[in-house]
Every structure is written in C-alpha cells, then in structure tokens.
C-alpha cells in the first residue's frame, strides 16, 4: 500500500510516496527483528526531483528596500491588496499559511504596491520576494 507524506527538510517542503513492504514467511518468523531493520536510504536525487515537480520556479535574489519577503515556508492564503493600492508601513500585503497558522507578510514602508510576485495557493520559501512597495 502506498501513502503520501509531506516533509520539510532545511526549510524546503517535499512530497514523498512511501510503499509499505510486508515480508511474511520463514525468514520473518525466525528473525522477528528483521522486519524492524532501517529502510534503505533513498537516492540522493530523489527528493529534489519530487520537489521540483511540485514547486513553481521562483527567483530568490536579494530583496530591495521596498520588497515584502516571506519569513517562513508556506502557501499563499490570500493577497488583501492590489497593484497600485496605497499601503501603510506594517499593513498586511500577503498572508502565508503554514501548519494551519496564518502569518501576515507586511509592507516594510508606506507607499503604493508596485507589483505582486505570487498567487494564492503558491508555495513560498523564506526570503522569497512576494511583492514590491514603491
């Protein structure tokens, strides 16, 4: 039976599929600890390949002074502003959900929203630029 799990390693979320293998027979009966042996390590390139298939390509260049950046790994839950809208310093610009908690990513300064670089439902990583305030 296969089961899917989402794991996070060093701030990067991965979706993995695990197949349960059950060994029944004389070997399992004579050595009960054999079924408890550690699973084989996955190939080093297996997890990044899975992650690349599920995570959109994004640029993680250095943020500019007016950029709103993600402070945690999560999914964009909402974007309560629009391009051209005036915002105050500290006003929520993007709301990121992580582990059922909603965290507002706020404007670093007052100004107008120049661009929004993410969409609702998109995965984000710490340091990723979400929007720009001009």
Buried (B, 14 or more C-beta within 10 A) or exposed (E): EEEEEEEEEEEBBBBBEEEEEEEEEEEEEEEEEEEEEEEEEEEEEEBEEBBEEEBEEBEEEEBEEBBBBBBBBBBBBEBEBEEEEEBEEEBBBBBBBBEEEEBBBBBBEEBBBBEBBBEEEBBBBEEBBBBBBE
